Amino acid sequence: MVMRPLPRPFDRIAAGLDAPIDVSGSDLLTRRLLTKDLAFPEDERLTFGLRGLLPERVLTIEEQVNLEVEHLRRKQDDLERYIGLAALQDRNATLFYRVLAEHVEEFLPVVYTPTVGRACQEYSHILRRTRGLWITPADVDRVPEILRHAPYEDVRLIVVTDNERILGLGDQGAGGMAIPVGKLALYTAACGIHPALTLPVSLDVGTDNETLRADPLYVGHRAPRLRGAAYDELIEAFVNGVQEVWPGCLIHWEDFKGSNALAILQRYRGRSPSFNDDIQGTAAVVVAGVIAGARALGRPLAGMRVVLAGAGAAGIGIARLLGQALRQEGLSEEAVREAVVLLDSQGLVHDGRPDLDQNKRSLALRLESARALGLATSATADLDSVVGAVRPTVLIGTTGVAGAFSERVIRAVAAGTDRPIVLPLSNPTSMSEATPADIFRWTDGRALVATGSPFPPVVVGGAAREIPQANNVFIFPGLGLGSIVAEVRMVSDGMVLAAARALADSVSPDRLVAGLLYPAVRELRAVSTTVGVAVARTAIAEGVAGVPGDTDAEAELRAAAWWPAYVPYTVAGPAGPHSTPM
């Protein structure tokens, strides 16, 4: 295997081999990455001093999974299920990841959107056990020291947030830590990155959420949010600290304010392996949906016309990656700008507007093109007018505004094409630009629909129609594992587009015929493997990987993917390994 092995004893545990362990008794039972709880077999109970500490019955991991699922299904509220899963993760990590991997369709909405949003809002009141690292403004001169306090010695993946733009909920302060914790749970369940290689981090720079600061039980840094040069200094110290302590560690940036997200990505992507899931992960999953939709309709991607409402970080990321995909299809730069039309809160994004920043200006429609469409003035630049003039085949929403896709807008889209693709992506569910039921009603059931948040099936023409979710979980686990396996020096745009194309290729013909633009969530692990292989191969081909050019990316990735299972334990000798404190 080319990729360097995990620290002991996790190298053998992840490989499914017997592992030498140097702890015993109650200490072993409390190690969440080592315990088996009631699944310790009789010989290990005797060897490791567990006799009498456990009931007599020995359970299989399959029986433990069934029992935990029974516990969770008895709970009447998804937030209580979230708390129950967090407690299981604290107690027995192997069992937690097995439950999540085997029941991902059922519990994805609990550990991720939408329930994780509630967990962020109520974090200080539901917190049972802390996880990860917290870095505050007072720590700017001691970041490496804090990183070395992490429970694992060889961290290769960090998910970090500054908590300012949590889902569609805004500034959640310390509560934003639930997002990195949840994302890392999915990295492990979806593609097998071993938890001993991962670390959630909160850059707790304060909060402008006055409700949180007024809460006497708020656990975070109780101060207004850090801004300006001091904020930039802390980000710089964090990246430098990661490079010092864990060179080559992949940084996944999560839920930063749009302007900060774009600036940080631009500043550091060439210095440290990193990507922003809200920009690049969202872009990849959306572009995959557009590619799959074009295939379902039997149309070339280059023939699609896209109106993208919302030109924040997510919208800019989508427009950039769509442009890259269209250029690969042979379109000129001018044709790309006419094929992907953006709107922000001020209307149509065209280069005749003096208020555009460089990120938007690089994607703006030419003023001459806007005039030719009759859209050059503010009075004619709203969504209704743009849709009527452009006649898009694809309508995408990242506005964060509930109901932004009105009946008039959707009917206008449907009038311009026989099978429109409509993607209302804002989350949580309450912020969606339109509901699937309304979209189907306003298009006479003709639309291909995917949403950013989960929606139940909708009855159309007497039959229930599944609503696929344009969920970043189809992208980031494979993107992360492929990057780690290839030991990348940077996450390139080519790697992100390769992830998008691999996801689109993972949609089965049967689902495409049914108008479903994404795979079923139950296929997540297989999809993540496909995405990871494509990412690693692209990194090697582009020369940004640290592994030899003849590396078998698929074999390496499959060898690196851990399936949560118990392995036999043996007693470590005097010179044996020191197990992790976790």
Secondary structure, DSSP 8 states (H G I E B T S, - for coil): --S---STTHHHHHTT--EEE---HHHHHT-TTT--GGG--HHHHHHTT-TTTS-S----HHHHHHHHHHHHHH-SSHHHHHHHHHHHHHH-HHHHHHHHHHTHHHHHHHHSTTHHHHHHHTHHHH--S--SEEE-GGGTT-HHHHHTTSS-SS--EEEEE-SSSBTTTB--GGGGGHHHHHHHHHHHHHH---GGGEEEEEE------HHHHH-TT--S--S----HHHHHHHHHHHHHHHHHHSTT-EEEE-S--HHHHHHHHHHHTTTSSEEEIIIIIHHHHHHHHHHHHHHHHT--GGG--EEEE--SHHHHHHHHHHHHHHHHTT--HHHHHHHEEEEETTEE-BTT-TT--HHHHTT-B-HHHHHHTT--SGGG-SHHHHHHHH--SEEEE----TT-S-HHHHHHHHHH-SS-EEEE--SSGGG-SS-HHHHHHHTTT--EE-BSS----EEETTEEE---B--GGGTHHHHHHHHHHHT-SS--HHHHHHHHHHHHHTS-HHHHHTT--S--GGGHHHHHHHHHHHHHHHHHHHT--SS-TT--HHHHHHHH--------EEE--TT-------
